[in-house]
Amino acid sequence: MKKQIDISKSVYEICTENPDIIDIMKDLGFESITNPGMLNTVGRVMTISKGAAMKNIPMDKIKDKFAEKGYELTGL
């Protein structure tokens, strides 16, 4: 069974609950997520959807990458 990630939550909440997601996000192009300062400030208000829009990363690509790693995105 896949682990579910509610993308309506902040990036900070998601990464706190599932620290291995930091590597997935980094691989997708969210390099600044590895900076604890960024995660603790901007990450508290940023969602995956907002970040994807800012970085022009298609949500389908994000959804596929998470599925590869055994996650299902909810809250889309």
C-alpha distance (Angstrom), angle and dihedral (degrees) to the residues before:
residue distance angle dihedral
M1 . . .
K2 3.78 . .
K3 3.77 121.7 .
Q4 3.79 111.5 -115.9
I5 3.78 123.4 -130.1
D6 3.80 118.1 -165.1
I7 3.78 103.5 -146.3
S8 3.79 92.1 -166.9
K9 3.83 85.3 76.4
S10 3.79 121.1 85.2
V11 3.79 120.0 -91.4
Y12 3.82 87.4 -115.5
E13 3.82 92.3 56.6
I14 3.80 93.0 46.0
C15 3.82 93.7 48.3
T16 3.80 92.5 45.0
E17 3.82 90.4 53.7
N18 3.84 93.6 42.0
P19 3.83 112.6 22.7
D20 3.82 92.5 -178.4
I21 3.81 87.9 69.2
I22 3.80 89.2 74.0
D23 3.83 89.5 72.8
I24 3.81 92.3 47.1
M25 3.80 90.7 51.0
K26 3.80 91.7 47.1
D27 3.81 90.8 51.9
L28 3.81 89.3 52.2
G29 3.82 91.9 56.7
F30 3.80 103.3 -89.6
E31 3.82 93.3 122.2
S32 3.79 96.1 160.1
I33 3.81 90.7 64.4
T34 3.81 88.5 82.2
N35 3.81 89.4 63.3
P36 3.83 105.9 90.4
G37 3.81 90.9 -152.2
M38 3.80 92.3 56.6
L39 3.79 92.6 45.0
N40 3.81 91.5 50.1
T41 3.81 94.9 47.8
V42 3.80 115.0 25.3
G43 3.81 91.1 22.3
R44 3.79 90.3 64.4
V45 3.82 92.0 64.8
M46 3.81 101.6 25.4
T47 3.79 122.1 91.6
I48 3.79 125.8 -161.1
S49 3.82 89.6 -110.4
K50 3.82 93.5 52.6
G51 3.81 91.2 46.3
A52 3.80 91.5 48.9
A53 3.80 90.5 52.1
M54 3.81 91.8 49.0
K55 3.82 92.7 48.7
N56 3.83 95.0 38.8
I57 3.80 92.2 -122.0
P58 3.81 112.4 152.2
M59 3.81 114.2 -119.8
D60 3.81 88.9 -134.2
K61 3.80 89.3 61.7
I62 3.81 90.4 49.6
K63 3.80 92.1 46.7
D64 3.84 91.4 49.6
K65 3.82 93.2 48.4
F66 3.80 92.3 50.3
A67 3.82 90.3 47.2
E68 3.83 89.2 52.7
K69 3.79 88.3 56.5
G70 3.81 94.2 47.4
Y71 3.80 100.6 -96.7
E72 3.77 131.1 124.6
L73 3.80 118.0 -154.1
T74 3.79 117.3 -136.2
G75 3.79 130.9 -179.4
L76 3.79 93.4 52.3
